[in-house]
Amino acid sequence: MPQLNPAPWLSILVFSWFVFLFVIPPKVLNHSFMNEPAPQSAEKPKFNPWNWPWY
């Protein structure tokens, strides 16, 4: 049964983890986002309560 031979599969597993851990993250993190979120003011918004009779 050739599936029990770990030689090629172990190297494929190690190489794929190497790619996922060391090659892909820097490439993904180098992307810049076009719409950066704008900082909002620290003031709380003033709410106007409704004084309507509920009946």
N, C-alpha and C positions, 0 to 999 in steps of 0.2 A: 504494500500500500504506500504509494509515494507521498500521501498527505502527512505521514508520520515523520518524514525527513524534515527537521527544523532548519536546515542550513539556508535554503533560499528564503523561507518565510520569516525567519528571524532578522535577516538583513533587510528585507523589505519593511518589516515593522520598525526597526531602528531608523532606517532612512526616512520613512514617512513621518515619524515623530520628530526627527531632526528638522525636516522641512516645516512642519506645523509649529514648532516651538522657536526656531531661530531664523527662518527665512521669511515667512509670511507676516508675522507681527510688525516688523519695521516697515514693510511695504504698505501695510494698512494704516499705520499710525502716521505716515508721511502725508496722507491726504489732508487737504485743508477744506474746511466747510465753508460754503459760500455765504450762508446766512448765519453769522454769529449772533447769539442772543444779546440784545441790548440790556445794559443794567437798568433796573427799575429803581425808582426813588424809594427811600425808606419810610416815607409818609404813608399812613394808613388812609385808604379812601374814605371820604365822608359819605355816610349813607343817610338818605332822607326817608324816614319811616312813613308809611301810609297811615293816615288817620281816617280811613273810611270806615263807616259802620258796616259790619258784616252781618247783614240780615236779609 
